[in-house]
Amino acid sequence: MLWANFFHIYQPPGWPKKIITKVVRESYRPLLAIVKKFPRLKITMNVSGSLTEQLAEHGYRDVIKNIRELAQHGKIELVGTAMYHPILPLLPEREIDRQIKLNTLTNKKFFGPAFRPKGFFPPEMAYGPVVNSIIKRHGYRWLIIDEIAADGHLGRVCFDRTHSVKGSPLQVIFRNRKVSDFLSFQSHLGSTGHFWKTVAADSRSRMVLVTGMDGENLGHHRPGLDAYWSKLVTHGSVTTVTVSELLRQIDRRHTVSPRQCSWSSQEREIRHRNPYSLWHDPTNPIHKLQWKFINNLVTIIGQHKNHRQYSEARHRLDMQLASDQMWWASAKPWWSLDIITRKTNDLYQTALLLEPENRDLIGLAGKIINLATQWQKKNTYLEIANRYLTTNRHDNIRYIGGKKITIN
């Protein structure tokens, strides 16, 4: 079996050093040590520029060095992405373009010639037609997205063929969601046989397997998953390849018109035209206010290019487009009043640099924080989270920081 392992590693900009230290110890160093230990083991990896900056800032240059060296030796294939992990289809084209350029400049600075990406990872595998056109302009040859993008359904993609976007030379690699999520969240860490039975039962990946997941799942979110994964990828029946290598080895071709989605989209969400529900759910009033604030701020910054504080405001906005504030406001099941409040205040402080008396933005910031506070006091977020987890009891088992997310 050919197995292409894709890992996405990322930490939000300005994240606490103690958390980054913990993830470095529990995930990044163990993963790189495994790749280094086994000569035939290869992976494909996205390292967001946001994380690269913070690894350097906090003194974890050994992680950067090991990634660079493994990439130079062909054991890691690095890909492109957006600098601060925004949901690309929800941004104006000029902001998408800027985020991609910033990421390239940052990773070339730290990884040097080892950073020569052919592929592209849209954060959260959030796909929309605008993403396709922009990354093609940047010279990427392929992008990796979730299998639900193929036709809005799970379990239908054949992995023994390559896929091209209709009317475009861009190739698409789909991850097997069932196997990826099973490995990340449902596998019995004491039995590798359990995993292989799942692969066999899926039937589509007996010869070609593509998995995609957060690198932090190995060891940090799920303690012990790093050692378990090591046993799987070094199994005698497995040949690991990078995504680019896999695309070169498959002869069968197929054309697709990918749907709007993310790697967490459910089939019913696609049917109801709610492809990015964790970040822009039309039924979530907090999301609506957050995006109204962000879009207004993007417009304001574009109007003040000659302002003496433009550069500072521009840099702040780049970081504040990160998807985390919306994710923590989704209550599906993720929720943090602290992060919602802190990120809203950050946006507000950025607005003050350019328009200190803008009453519309002052009012929007207050509405976001007040509504989130009410959701906290009235347990509205818990009701939404429990309903979401109950509806998706099997498909949405998740871990964060070593703890299993359960119904309250």
N, C-alpha and C positions, 0 to 999 in steps of 0.2 A: 504494500500500500504506500502511495505517495502521500505525505502529510505536510501541508503548508500551515505552520503555526504563526498566527499574527497576534502581536501584543501591542497594546496602546498604553503608554505610561504618561501620567500627567498629574500635576498638582496645581490648584488654582493660584493665580498671582497673589503674592503677599500672604501665603498660607503660613500658619505657625511653624516655626523651626522644629519644635518638638515632634510634630506630626511627620514632617519630612524626614527627620532623623529616624523615626520608628519605621517608616516605609522603606527607607534605604536599608536598614538593618534586616527587616523581615522579608522584603521582596526583591529590591533591585540587585543587591549584592548576591543573594542566593541564586537568582535567575542567571545572572552573568557568569557566576561560578560554574553552574551546570553546563551552560553553552561552551565555556572554555574547557571543561573537563573532558567532554566527549568529542573527538575529532570530527566525526561525521554529522554532528548535530548542527542544524541551521534553523534560523528563525527570521521572520520579518518583523520589524519594530517601528512604531511611531513614537518619537520622543518630542513632545510639544516644546516649543521654545520657552514657554512659561516655566516648565520644569527645568530645562537646561540652565536658564538664568539662575534659578534658585539653588540648584546643585552647586553651581560655581560660587554663588554668594555665600552659602553656608559651609563651604570647605569640602564638599564631596566630589572633588575633582577626580578621585579614583574611579567613580562611576562613569564620568565622562570619558576618562582615559580608556577604560575597559571597553566601553561601547565603541569608541573610535577604533581601537585596535582590532576588535572582533569584526567590525565592518570592513576594515582594510584587508582582512584575511578572508572575506567572503562568507563568514559565519553568521553575520547579521546583515540583513538588507534594510537600510533606513528609507523611510518614505516621507513625503511632504504632508503638511497639514496647515491649520490656521494657528497663529501664534498663541492666542489666549483662550482657545477652546470655545468660540462662539458657535451657535447653531446657524450655519451658513445660509440656508435657504430663507431665513427670517431677516437677513440683513440686506441693505442696499448693495448693489454691485461694487461700488467704489470701496466700501468697507470690507467686503470679502477679498477683493484684490489686495488691499492694504495688509490684511491679516496674513495672507499667504506670503507676501513679500517680506514682512517682518519676521516670520518664522524661518524663511530661507536664509535671511541675513544672519539671524542669531545662530542657527545650527551650523552654518558654514564657518562662523567665527570660532565655535568651540570644537567642531568635528573635522574641520578642514576638508581636504580632498575626499575623505571617507564619506562625506555627505554629498551624494550624487543620486538623488531619488528619481526613480522612474515611475513610482506609484504614488498615490495620494489617498490619505485617510481623512474624510470629512468628520469632524468631531461628532461623537455619538452615532456615527454612520448616518447622519441626517442628510438625506438626498433630496434635491429638487433640480429641475432643468437648468436653473441658473448656475448651479455648481458644476454641471457638466461643461457648459460653455466656457466658464472662467478657467477651470483647471486645464482645459485643452489649450487655452491661450498661453498658459504658463509652461507648456511643453511636456506635461505628464502623459504617460502612455496608458496607464490603467488606474482605476480606483477600486477600493474595496468597500462593499456595502452589504447590508443584510439580505438574505434570500427573499424576504417578504417584498423587496423592491421589484422583483421580477414580474409579478402579476397580482400583488396584494394578498397572496395566500402563502401559507407555510407548507413545506413538505413536497413541493412540486419541482424545484430546481434540480436538474441533473448536473452533477459535478464532474463528469467525465468529458466535458466539452468546455470550450472557452465561449465567452459572450461578448458581443460588441454592441455599443449603443447604436440604435438605428439612425442612419444618416451621419455617423461620426466614426472616425478611426479609433476612438477611445475604447479600450477593452474594460470589461467589468469582471471582477472576481467576487463571487457571492460567498459569504460564510455560511456554513451549516449551523443554523441557530440551535436546533435541537441538541446536537452533539456539543456545541460550544457551551451552551447553558448547562447542559448535564454535567460536563466536566467541571465547570466553574462552581456550580451550586448544589448539585444533586448526587454526584458520584460518591460511592462508599469508599472512603480513603483507605480502608483496609483490604480492598479487593480490586485488583486491576481487571479481573475477569468480568466484573460488573460493567465496566466501561466498554470492553470489547463486545459484550452481548448487546449493548445499546447501539454500537456502531453497526453490528450485523443486522439488528432489527430495523434500523433505518434504511438499510439496503442501498441507498444512493451513494454511500461513501466507503464501500468495501475496497475500492481500488484507488479512489482519490478523495482525500479528506481535507477540508479547509475549515479551520477553527479560528475564531477571533474573539478576544476578550481583553479586559483590563489586566495589565501586568501585575497590578496591586492585588489581584485575586490570589496570586501565588504567594502564600505565606503571611500576607498582612490581613486581608479580609477573611481568608480561609487558612488558618495555620495547618501546615502539613501538606497543602496542595502542591507546593513546590517539589517535595520529594516524590509525591505520587505521580506528578506529571513527568518527572525525570525517568521513572520506571516505564511509563507508557511510550515515550518518544525514543527510548533506546531498546525497545522490543525488537526481536530479530526479524519480524515481518514488516517493519516500518523503515522507509527511507524518507528522511525529512528533507524538504526543499524550501527555498525561498519562493515567494509568490511569482517573481519574474521567471525563475527556473521552471515553475509549474506551467506557466503560460506557454513557455517554449516547448514543453514536452507533450502538450495535448494538441492533437490534430483536428478534432471535430470542432466545428464552428456553429454558433447560433447567434441570432440577432434579437435584441430585446429593447423595449422602451420602458425603462425603469419608472416606477411609481414614486411619488413623494412618500417618505417614510423615515424612520430611524431604526436603530437596532433593538429598540424596545417596543416598537409599534405592534399593536394587536390587530388581527384581521378586522374586527368590528370597528376599530378606530379608522382604518383605511376606508372602509365602507361609508363611514359617517364623516369623511373628509376632515379627520382630526389626526393628522399624521405625526404631529410633534406634541402630544398631549402633556408630556412632562415639562415642557418649556413654553408652550403657547396654546393652552386649552381654552377654547372659546367659552366654556362654561365656568371658567375660573376667573372671578373678578380681580383677584390680585395680579394674575398674569396680564390681564388687560391694562391695568394701571402701570405695571412695570414697563410694558412695551410702549405705552403712550409716553412715559417719561423718557425712555431711551431714544425713541424716534424724534422727540422734540429736541433732546440734547444733541443728537447727531446733526440736526438741521441748524441749531444755534452755533455749534462749533464750525460748521461749514461757512457760516456768515461772518465769522470773526478771525479770518486768517491773518489780518494785520494787527490784531490785538497783542499787546505786550505779553500777555499770559497765554497766548494761543498754544505754544509748544507744550507747556505744562498741562493745559486742559486736554490737548490732543492725546498726549501720552496716557493720561488718566483714563480717558474714554476707551482707548485701545484695551486696557486691562479690564475695564468695567463692562465690556461686551461679553465677558465670560459667562457661560451658560448656568453657572452654579446658583446664582440668586433665584432664577426661575425654577430650577430643579428642586431647591429647598422650599419653594412655595407651592409645589404641585400637590403635596399631601398624598402622593401616589407611589409609595407610602411616605416619601421623604418630606420632612418638615423641620424647619429651624427658625423660630422667631428671631433669634439672635443674628443669624446670617442675613435674613431678609432685612432687618433693621439696619445692620451695619452696612450692607451693600447699598441700600437706599440712601443712607447718609453720605456714603462715598460719592454717589451720583450727584447728590445735592451740593456737596462741597465743590465738585467740578463745575457745576452750573454757576456757582457764586463767583468763580474766577472771571467769568465773562459777563454775566448779567446778574449782579448781586440783588437787583430789585425785581426779578422776574417772578411775579406773584403766581403765575400759572404753575411753574415748577415747584415753588414753595408749597402750593396747595396739593399738587400731585404727591409729593413726598409725604406730606401729612396723611393723605388718604391711604397710601400703601401701608404705612406703619400702623395707623389706627385700625384698618381692616384686619391686618395680620394679628394684631393684639386681640381683637374681638374673636377671631378664629381660635386663638389660643385659650382665651378665658372660657369660651362656650364649648370647647372641645369639638368645634366644627372640623378641624383638621383630622381628628381621630375618627370621626364618622366617615369622612371621605377615605381615609387610609384603610379602615376596616372593610368598607364596601369594596374597595379595589382589591385588597388581598383575598377577600372571600370569593370574589368573581374569578380571580386568577390564582386560585389556591395552589395549583400544581406548577403553572408556568412561571410564576413570579417569586419563587424562593430566592432570597437574596441574603448576602452577608455584608456587613460593613464593619471594619475595624475588629474583625474576629467574632462579631455577634450576629446571630441569625435574626432577621427581621420577622416578627411574628404579629399575629392579630392581638390587639390589646383588649 
